[in-house]
């Protein structure tokens, strides 16, 4: 009887414990086969912001985290993303310009510092040419020029030239580099116009153009009509005098009439 009672107790214990063990085993197998959703998620944008903030780009990271541009960066993490992060000194110098922008303009400037492809530093050192950014959209080019010179890599807009000064993170699909200037797109900022060079003066122009120094004598105006011009004035007398001295002669029509009449009267008296 005692043996039968012990066997019965063992069977009851097994009936109670076996379902529990089976349930635990199934949960362990499921956890091994199907990892948690949190483990599969890509690197969140907050990690990117933390990296920038901890390596000399805190101002840019703080502004980005408070802007809708953060979502644009986050959406491009999986497909590849390269970030050019202005240093704190660069952002401080740019702050007055940034504050004067509209909300859309500020978002565009932030997105202008991201490229929707992964670019390692070694690939940037072998690249030259235009590069689109996260701000590129249709007619809005928002691009800049990548140019390398040996180990140095520069980013050029028509307004500013920035140089890569360090690598904050470089592991596919994300790369983050620090730069010493804030990139300014021409769509938002206009460069100072370059003055056109003055044309070189030609020799003819030099000969004809009056010199600015001194006063030049002005010619008197021409008379309006022949009546305005004096006749028989002092100039005519001077001209007549010069003609007589040179052996010429002049006569007056009225004098020729009086002289013959006087001569005839004088001859008549003598006779």
C-alpha positions in Angstrom: 0.0 0.0 0.0 2.8 2.4 0.8 4.5 1.7 -2.6 1.2 2.3 -4.4 0.7 5.6 -2.5 4.3 6.8 -3.4 3.8 6.0 -7.1 0.6 7.9 -7.1 2.3 10.9 -5.6 5.0 10.9 -8.2 2.5 10.7 -11.0 0.6 13.6 -9.6 3.8 15.7 -9.3 4.8 14.9 -12.9 1.3 15.8 -14.1 1.6 19.2 -12.5 5.3 20.1 -13.4 5.5 18.8 -17.0 3.1 21.4 -18.5 5.0 24.2 -16.8 8.3 22.9 -18.1 6.9 22.6 -21.6 5.7 26.2 -21.6 9.1 27.5 -20.5 10.9 25.5 -23.2 8.6 26.8 -25.9 9.2 30.4 -24.8 13.0 29.9 -24.9 12.9 28.5 -28.4 10.7 31.3 -29.7 13.0 33.9 -28.2 16.0 32.3 -30.0 14.3 32.1 -33.4 12.5 35.5 -33.4 14.7 38.3 -32.1 13.0 41.4 -30.6 12.0 44.2 -32.7 14.2 46.6 -30.8 17.3 44.6 -31.8 16.4 44.8 -35.5 15.8 48.6 -35.6 18.4 50.7 -37.4 20.6 53.1 -35.5 18.2 55.8 -34.3 18.7 59.5 -35.0 19.3 60.1 -31.4 22.6 58.0 -31.6 23.7 60.2 -34.5 23.0 63.4 -32.5 24.8 62.0 -29.5 27.9 61.3 -31.6 27.9 64.8 -32.9 27.2 66.3 -29.6 30.1 64.4 -27.9 32.7 65.2 -30.5 32.7 69.0 -30.9 29.4 69.6 -32.8 27.0 70.1 -30.0 25.5 73.3 -31.3 24.6 71.7 -34.6 23.3 68.5 -32.9 21.1 70.5 -30.6 19.6 72.6 -33.4 19.1 69.4 -35.5 17.3 67.6 -32.7 14.8 70.4 -32.4 14.1 70.7 -36.1 11.9 68.6 -38.6 15.2 68.0 -40.4 15.9 65.4 -37.8 13.3 63.1 -39.4 14.9 63.6 -42.8 18.3 62.4 -41.4 16.6 59.5 -39.6 14.8 58.3 -42.7 18.0 58.0 -44.6 20.0 56.1 -42.0 19.2 52.6 -43.4 19.8 53.5 -47.1 23.1 55.3 -46.3 23.9 58.7 -44.9 26.9 61.0 -44.8 26.8 64.0 -42.4 29.1 67.0 -42.5 28.8 68.5 -39.1 30.0 72.1 -38.5 32.1 72.6 -35.3 30.8 74.6 -32.4 33.0 77.6 -33.4 31.7 77.5 -37.0 28.0 77.4 -35.8 28.7 80.3 -33.4 30.0 82.5 -36.2 27.1 81.6 -38.4 24.4 82.1 -35.7 23.4 85.7 -36.7 22.7 84.6 -40.3 20.9 81.4 -39.1 18.5 83.4 -36.9 17.4 85.6 -39.8 16.3 82.7 -41.9 12.7 81.5 -42.1 11.7 78.1 -40.6 11.9 76.5 -44.0 15.3 78.1 -44.6 16.7 76.8 -41.4 15.5 73.3 -42.2 17.1 73.5 -45.6 20.4 74.6 -44.2 20.5 71.7 -41.8 19.5 69.2 -44.5 22.2 70.8 -46.7 24.8 69.2 -44.4 23.6 65.6 -45.1 24.2 63.5 -48.2 21.8 60.6 -48.9 24.6 58.1 -49.6 27.3 56.6 -47.5 30.7 58.1 -48.3 33.8 56.9 -46.4 36.7 59.3 -46.0 38.8 57.3 -48.4 36.1 57.6 -51.1 35.8 61.3 -50.5 39.6 61.6 -51.1 39.1 60.2 -54.5 36.0 62.2 -55.5 35.6 65.4 -57.3 32.5 67.1 -58.5 28.9 68.0 -57.6 27.1 66.2 -54.8 23.4 66.3 -54.0 22.2 66.7 -50.4 19.1 66.0 -48.3 17.9 69.4 -49.2 18.0 68.8 -53.0 14.5 68.9 -54.4 13.5 69.4 -58.0 14.4 73.0 -59.1 16.2 73.6 -55.7 19.6 72.2 -56.5 21.1 72.6 -53.0 24.4 70.9 -54.1 28.0 71.6 -53.5 31.4 70.6 -55.0 33.6 68.0 -53.4 37.3 68.7 -54.1 40.3 66.9 -52.8 44.0 67.8 -52.7 46.0 64.9 -51.4 44.7 64.1 -48.0 42.6 67.3 -47.6 39.0 67.3 -48.7 37.0 70.5 -49.1 33.3 71.3 -49.7 32.8 74.3 -51.9 29.7 76.4 -52.5 29.7 79.7 -54.4 29.8 81.5 -51.1 32.0 79.5 -48.7 34.6 76.7 -48.7 34.7 74.3 -45.8 37.4 71.7 -44.9 36.9 68.3 -43.3 38.7 68.5 -40.0 37.9 65.2 -38.4 36.0 61.9 -38.5 33.4 61.4 -35.8 32.0 58.1 -37.1 32.7 56.1 -40.2 31.0 52.7 -40.4 28.5 51.7 -43.1 25.9 52.8 -43.6 26.7 56.1 -41.7 29.6 58.4 -41.8 29.9 61.7 -39.8 32.7 64.2 -40.4 33.4 67.6 -38.8 33.9 70.7 -41.0 35.3 74.1 -40.1 32.6 76.2 -41.8 28.8 76.2 -42.1 27.9 75.4 -45.7 25.8 78.2 -47.2 23.7 77.3 -50.2 23.3 79.9 -53.0 19.5 79.3 -52.9 19.4 81.1 -49.6 22.5 83.3 -49.5 23.7 85.6 -52.3 27.4 86.1 -52.7 28.8 89.6 -53.1 28.8 90.6 -56.8 32.2 90.7 -58.4 32.8 94.2 -59.9 33.4 94.1 -63.6 36.9 95.3 -64.6 37.0 98.7 -66.3 37.7 98.5 -70.1 41.2 99.6 -71.1 41.2 103.1 -72.7 42.2 103.2 -76.4 44.9 105.6 -77.7 42.2 107.5 -79.7 40.0 107.9 -76.6 43.0 109.2 -74.6 43.8 111.8 -77.3 40.2 113.0 -77.6 39.1 112.9 -74.0 39.8 116.1 -72.0 42.0 115.8 -69.0 40.1 116.3 -65.7 42.8 118.6 -64.3 42.6 122.4 -65.1 40.0 124.4 -67.0 39.6 124.3 -70.7 38.8 127.4 -72.6 35.4 127.4 -74.2 34.9 128.6 -77.7 32.4 131.4 -78.1 29.1 130.4 -79.7 28.6 130.9 -83.4 26.2 133.8 -84.5 22.6 132.8 -85.0 22.2 134.6 -88.4 24.3 136.7 -90.8 22.7 139.8 -89.3 24.4 139.0 -86.0 27.8 139.1 -87.6 29.4 142.7 -87.7 30.2 144.1 -91.1 32.9 146.6 -91.8 34.1 146.5 -88.2 37.6 146.9 -87.0 38.6 143.5 -88.3 37.8 144.7 -91.9 39.9 147.8 -91.5 42.8 145.8 -90.3 42.4 143.5 -93.3 42.3 146.4 -95.7 45.4 147.9 -94.1 47.3 144.7 -94.5 46.3 144.4 -98.1 47.6 147.9 -98.9 50.9 147.2 -97.3 51.3 144.1 -99.4 51.0 146.0 -102.7 47.4 145.4 -103.3 44.8 148.0 -103.8 41.1 148.5 -103.1 38.6 151.0 -104.4 35.2 152.3 -103.6 32.6 152.5 -106.3 31.3 155.9 -105.2 34.7 157.5 -105.4 35.2 156.5 -109.1 32.1 158.4 -110.0 33.1 161.7 -108.2 36.7 161.9 -109.5 35.9 162.0 -113.3 33.3 164.7 -112.9 35.7 166.9 -110.9 38.4 166.4 -113.5 36.2 167.5 -116.4 35.1 170.7 -114.6 38.7 171.6 -113.8 39.7 171.2 -117.5 36.8 173.3 -118.6 38.0 176.2 -116.4 41.4 176.1 -117.9 40.1 176.4 -121.5 
